[in-house]
Structures are given as structure tokens and as C-alpha cells.
Amino acid sequence: MIEAAGTREITAAQFRRIAQFQYAHTGIRLVTGKESLVMSRLDRRLRHLDLDDYDTYLAYLQEPGHQDEARQAVDLLTTNETSFFREPAHFDFLREVAVPAHRTRRPFRLWSAASSSGEEAYSAAMVLAQALAGRDWEIVGTDVSSQVVETCVRGLYPVEAAERIPADLLRTYCRRGRDEYAGMLRVSQVLRDRTTFLCANLLGELPVLGLFDVILLRNVMIYFDNETKTRLVQRLQDMLRPGGYLIIGRAETLSGIPSRLRLIEPSIHQLPGRDDV
């Protein structure tokens, strides 16, 4: 049994059941050693609902009519760590390789498949707006957490979050907040108009999204087992246009995962073929 200061204790059996709940909803495995994280994230919900222990909370999640609480639990247990222009080499690749390879008249489409609070999608939007000036493009961002999707839609971030945004892009595509928004920056309307955010589970039923020239799924698959990775990669490659790119985190690998994708640079995979449509 584990107990953190000021929080309700969690037993090994309760942790296993919570881990099973999270895996069933997201495909993410909570491994032994994450007990303190679970307690720090969920204890406030037990207090809010005036529940005595995690067994009671788990039973509550499964009762009819409590789907909103189940979604909130998933939100709290999902790690949301991101920043603008994280792993900048990927955005260089987008600007220098992926965009120049796009020679058709149709819009350039990019999917930030685990968009978290939106910094990744908006970083890509800044690059596309600059590199495709006068041409059409669009970005879709999805995340399993409804709470962070709301943040994405607002496009409002602390000024400190802008540290990694290149100065020219910061000047062009971000606005400083005033009055009640002092200390904040907002992504410009021109980027928000071309970026759509949706709540979606990558392993569940997806809305109709179409095909993409680039899919970003970075620093997410480290939380999945090989069976889940395989299911996900099979799904993602079917959503790429011929010649399109899947970009994963630089610390991740698709080694041992069957797919039609070719590794062309570290963490960057391409679907063979040519898209002339």
C-alpha cells in the first residue's frame, strides 16, 4: 500500500485496476512506479465526490451516467508535456523537405495526432504559413483529453512558452495579451482559422479526417506496448498520402513494428509512392 502526504492511499490491486482502466481507454500503460502520479492526479476527484477510496471511485466510473467523470479521469491520467518547436529538426524538415515536395494544387494537410495543448500544431502552422505563402494548407489536431483540446482552440499561452519560437515567426504569428490577458500570448487568427482541433482516441473510432501529407505523432508511442504500436502504425500509414511522412519522437523507434513505411531520417518515415492528385 502506498500513501502520499495528504492524499488517499492506493493499494497495488487498486493501482492495477486503474492501469487497466487507462489502458482500455487510451492504450497507455501505467507501469509500477507511477502510483504517486495516479494519486496526485486523482485524489482531488475523490475529495470532490466525497469518496473514501479508489475501489469506490472505480465503481463510480463504471456506473451509468458517469461518462463525464470517466473522461475527466482519462484527462487527468494522460501526460500532457509539450512546447513550441520541441525537437526543432522536425520543423526544419517540414520547411525544407516536406513542403518543397508538395507539387500538387490541393491543400497541404498535416495532422498533429496527439496535439496535447496545441503547441506542436501551432508550431507547424507557423512554418506552413510562412513556407506556403499564397498557397492553401490546413492542420488537424487531435487529443484524447477534452480539457487540452479546449486550450488548443483558444490558442492562448503564457508568454514564457514563446522562448523557443523563432523571432520572425513570433512577431508575425503571435500577439501579446492586454488587460486581463497580460502575461499571455495568443496565436494569430490567421493560424487558428486554418487549424481544427478535435477530441479523439487514436485507438478508438476516429472521425473522418481524410489523408495527410505529414502526420506528427511524437513522444507518444513510448507509452504503448508493441501490440498497440502495431495497431496504431497500421492505422496511421493508411491515413498518409503516397509519399507522405510520419514523424515520431527522436527517442522513439518503429523497429520491429511491421509497416510499409521507410525510415529516411532518424524518427522520420515515408510511405512509398507518389501523389500526383
C-alpha positions as CSV (number, residue, x, y, z in Angstrom):
1,M,0.0,0.0,0.0
2,I,1.3,3.4,-0.9
3,E,0.3,6.7,0.6
4,A,1.5,10.2,-0.3
5,A,1.3,13.1,2.1
6,G,-2.3,14.5,2.3
7,T,-3.7,12.0,-0.3
8,R,-5.8,8.9,-0.1
9,E,-3.7,5.7,-0.1
10,I,-3.7,3.3,-3.0
11,T,-3.2,-0.4,-2.9
12,A,-1.4,-2.5,-5.5
13,A,-4.7,-4.0,-6.6
14,Q,-6.3,-0.6,-6.9
15,F,-3.4,0.7,-9.0
16,R,-3.6,-2.3,-11.3
17,R,-7.4,-1.7,-11.9
18,I,-6.7,2.0,-12.6
19,A,-4.0,1.0,-15.0
20,Q,-6.4,-1.4,-16.7
21,F,-9.0,1.4,-17.0
22,Q,-6.4,3.8,-18.6
23,Y,-5.2,1.2,-21.0
24,A,-8.7,0.3,-22.1
25,H,-9.5,4.0,-22.8
26,T,-6.2,5.2,-24.3
27,G,-3.8,2.3,-24.9
28,I,-1.4,3.9,-22.5
29,R,0.2,1.6,-19.9
30,L,0.7,2.9,-16.4
31,V,3.6,0.8,-15.1
32,T,4.6,0.1,-11.5
33,G,6.3,3.2,-10.1
34,K,3.5,5.5,-11.3
35,E,1.4,5.1,-8.1
36,S,2.3,8.6,-6.8
37,L,1.4,10.1,-10.1
38,V,-2.0,8.4,-10.0
39,M,-2.7,9.6,-6.5
40,S,-1.6,13.2,-7.2
41,R,-3.9,13.3,-10.3
42,L,-7.0,11.6,-8.9
43,D,-7.1,12.4,-5.2
44,R,-8.8,15.7,-5.9
45,R,-11.6,13.9,-7.7
46,L,-12.1,11.5,-4.8
47,R,-12.3,14.5,-2.5
48,H,-14.7,16.4,-4.8
49,L,-17.0,13.4,-4.9
50,D,-16.6,12.6,-1.2
51,L,-15.4,9.1,-1.9
52,D,-13.3,7.2,0.6
53,D,-11.1,5.1,-1.6
54,Y,-10.1,4.1,-5.2
55,D,-12.3,1.0,-5.2
56,T,-15.3,3.2,-4.7
57,Y,-14.1,5.6,-7.3
58,L,-13.6,2.9,-9.9
59,A,-17.1,1.6,-9.2
60,Y,-18.4,5.1,-9.7
61,L,-16.7,5.4,-13.1
62,Q,-18.4,2.3,-14.3
63,E,-21.9,3.4,-13.2
64,P,-24.4,4.6,-15.9
65,G,-24.5,8.3,-16.3
66,H,-20.9,8.9,-15.2
67,Q,-19.2,9.1,-18.6
68,D,-18.2,12.7,-17.9
69,E,-16.3,11.6,-14.8
70,A,-14.6,8.8,-16.7
71,R,-13.5,11.3,-19.4
72,Q,-12.1,13.6,-16.6
73,A,-10.2,10.7,-15.1
74,V,-8.7,9.9,-18.5
75,D,-7.7,13.6,-18.9
76,L,-6.0,13.7,-15.5
77,L,-4.1,10.5,-16.1
78,T,-2.9,11.5,-19.6
79,T,0.5,13.1,-19.5
80,N,0.5,16.4,-21.4
81,E,4.0,17.6,-21.9
82,T,4.9,19.7,-24.9
83,S,6.3,23.1,-26.0
84,F,6.6,25.2,-29.1
85,F,9.2,24.0,-31.6
86,R,10.1,21.0,-29.5
87,E,12.6,18.9,-31.4
88,P,13.2,21.7,-33.9
89,A,14.9,19.5,-36.6
90,H,11.4,18.2,-37.4
91,F,10.2,21.6,-38.2
92,D,13.3,22.2,-40.4
93,F,12.4,19.0,-42.2
94,L,8.8,20.2,-42.7
95,R,10.1,23.5,-44.2
96,E,13.0,22.2,-46.2
97,V,11.8,18.8,-47.4
98,A,8.1,18.1,-47.0
99,V,6.8,21.4,-48.3
100,P,9.0,21.6,-51.4
101,A,8.0,18.0,-52.2
102,H,4.3,19.1,-52.3
103,R,3.8,19.9,-56.0
104,T,0.1,19.5,-56.4
105,R,-2.6,22.1,-56.3
106,R,-4.6,20.6,-53.4
107,P,-4.1,21.9,-49.9
108,F,-1.1,20.7,-47.9
109,R,-2.5,18.7,-45.0
110,L,-0.8,18.0,-41.6
111,W,-2.2,16.0,-38.7
112,S,-0.9,16.6,-35.2
113,A,-2.2,13.3,-33.9
114,A,-1.6,13.8,-30.2
115,S,-1.7,17.5,-30.1
116,S,-1.7,17.9,-26.3
117,S,-2.3,21.7,-25.6
118,G,-1.6,22.7,-29.2
119,E,2.0,24.0,-29.2
120,E,3.1,21.4,-31.8
121,A,0.2,22.1,-34.2
122,Y,0.7,25.8,-34.0
123,S,4.4,25.5,-34.5
124,A,3.7,23.6,-37.7
125,A,1.1,26.2,-38.6
126,M,3.7,29.0,-38.4
127,V,6.1,27.0,-40.6
128,L,3.4,26.2,-43.2
129,A,2.0,29.8,-43.2
130,Q,5.5,31.1,-44.0
131,A,6.7,28.4,-46.4
132,L,3.4,28.1,-48.3
133,A,2.6,31.8,-48.5
134,G,-0.2,32.3,-51.0
135,R,-1.0,28.5,-51.2
136,D,-3.6,26.6,-49.3
137,W,-2.9,24.4,-46.3
138,E,-4.7,23.1,-43.2
139,I,-3.9,21.4,-39.9
140,V,-5.9,19.0,-37.8
141,G,-5.0,18.4,-34.2
142,T,-6.5,15.6,-32.1
143,D,-6.0,14.6,-28.5
144,V,-7.7,12.1,-26.1
145,S,-8.0,14.8,-23.5
146,S,-11.0,17.1,-23.9
147,Q,-9.5,19.6,-21.5
148,V,-6.4,20.2,-23.5
149,V,-8.4,20.4,-26.8
150,E,-10.2,23.4,-25.2
151,T,-6.7,25.0,-24.7
152,C,-5.8,24.3,-28.3
153,V,-8.9,26.1,-29.6
154,R,-8.3,29.2,-27.5
155,G,-4.7,29.4,-28.7
156,L,-3.7,31.3,-25.5
157,Y,-0.4,30.6,-23.8
158,P,1.9,32.1,-21.1
159,V,4.4,34.5,-22.6
160,E,7.2,32.2,-21.2
161,A,6.0,29.5,-23.6
162,A,7.3,31.6,-26.5
163,E,11.0,31.1,-25.7
164,R,11.6,28.6,-28.5
165,I,9.6,30.3,-31.2
166,P,11.9,31.9,-33.8
167,A,11.8,35.7,-33.5
168,D,10.4,36.3,-37.0
169,L,7.6,33.8,-36.5
170,L,6.8,35.2,-33.1
171,R,6.5,38.7,-34.5
172,T,4.3,37.6,-37.4
173,Y,2.0,35.0,-35.8
174,C,1.7,35.8,-32.1
175,R,0.0,38.6,-30.3
176,R,0.7,39.8,-26.7
177,G,-2.3,39.9,-24.4
178,R,-3.5,43.0,-22.7
179,D,-5.6,43.8,-19.6
180,E,-6.9,40.6,-18.2
181,Y,-4.7,38.7,-20.7
182,A,-1.5,40.4,-19.7
183,G,1.4,38.0,-19.5
184,M,-0.2,35.8,-22.2
185,L,0.3,35.5,-25.9
186,R,-2.3,34.4,-28.5
187,V,-1.7,32.6,-31.7
188,S,-2.9,34.8,-34.6
189,Q,-6.4,34.4,-36.0
190,V,-5.0,33.5,-39.5
191,L,-3.4,30.4,-38.0
192,R,-6.4,29.5,-35.8
193,D,-8.7,29.7,-38.8
194,R,-6.7,27.0,-40.6
195,T,-6.3,24.7,-37.6
196,T,-9.0,22.4,-36.4
197,F,-8.9,20.6,-33.1
198,L,-10.9,17.6,-32.1
199,C,-11.1,15.2,-29.2
200,A,-10.3,11.8,-30.4
201,N,-8.8,8.5,-29.3
202,L,-6.3,7.3,-31.8
203,L,-7.1,3.7,-30.9
204,G,-10.9,4.1,-31.0
205,E,-13.3,5.2,-33.6
206,L,-11.9,8.3,-35.4
207,P,-13.9,11.0,-37.1
208,V,-13.5,11.2,-40.9
209,L,-10.2,13.1,-41.2
210,G,-9.1,12.3,-44.8
211,L,-5.5,11.8,-46.0
212,F,-2.4,13.8,-44.9
213,D,0.9,14.8,-46.3
214,V,2.5,14.8,-42.8
215,I,1.4,13.1,-39.6
216,L,3.2,14.1,-36.3
217,L,2.9,11.6,-33.5
218,R,5.9,12.4,-31.3
219,N,6.8,11.2,-27.9
220,V,3.6,9.2,-27.5
221,M,4.4,5.7,-28.6
222,I,6.9,5.3,-25.7
223,Y,3.8,4.8,-23.6
224,F,2.5,1.9,-25.7
225,D,3.3,-1.8,-25.9
226,N,4.3,-3.3,-29.2
227,E,0.9,-4.7,-29.9
228,T,-0.7,-1.2,-29.5
229,K,2.1,0.4,-31.5
230,T,1.5,-2.0,-34.4
231,R,-2.3,-1.3,-34.4
232,L,-1.6,2.4,-34.4
233,V,1.1,2.4,-37.1
234,Q,-1.1,0.4,-39.4
235,R,-3.9,2.9,-38.9
236,L,-1.6,5.9,-39.4
237,Q,0.0,4.7,-42.6
238,D,-3.4,4.2,-44.1
239,M,-4.1,7.9,-43.5
240,L,-0.9,9.1,-45.3
241,R,-0.9,10.1,-48.9
242,P,1.6,8.3,-51.1
243,G,5.0,9.9,-50.4
244,G,3.7,11.3,-47.1
245,Y,5.7,11.4,-43.9
246,L,5.1,10.0,-40.4
247,I,7.3,11.8,-37.8
248,I,7.8,10.3,-34.4
249,G,9.8,11.4,-31.4
250,R,13.6,11.3,-31.7
251,A,13.8,9.0,-28.8
252,E,11.3,6.6,-30.3
253,T,11.6,3.8,-32.9
254,L,9.4,1.7,-35.1
255,S,12.0,-1.1,-35.1
256,G,10.2,-4.5,-35.0
257,I,6.8,-2.9,-36.0
258,P,5.5,-4.2,-39.3
259,S,4.6,-1.4,-41.7
260,R,5.0,-0.1,-45.3
261,L,6.9,2.9,-44.1
262,R,10.6,3.6,-44.9
263,L,13.0,5.2,-42.5
264,I,14.5,8.1,-44.3
265,E,16.0,10.1,-41.4
266,P,16.1,9.4,-37.7
267,S,12.5,9.5,-36.5
268,I,11.1,10.3,-39.9
269,H,9.3,7.6,-42.0
270,Q,7.9,7.9,-45.5
271,L,5.1,6.0,-47.2
272,P,6.4,4.9,-50.6
273,G,4.7,6.2,-53.7
274,R,4.0,9.4,-55.5
275,D,0.9,11.6,-55.1
276,D,0.0,13.4,-58.3
277,V,-3.5,14.2,-57.4
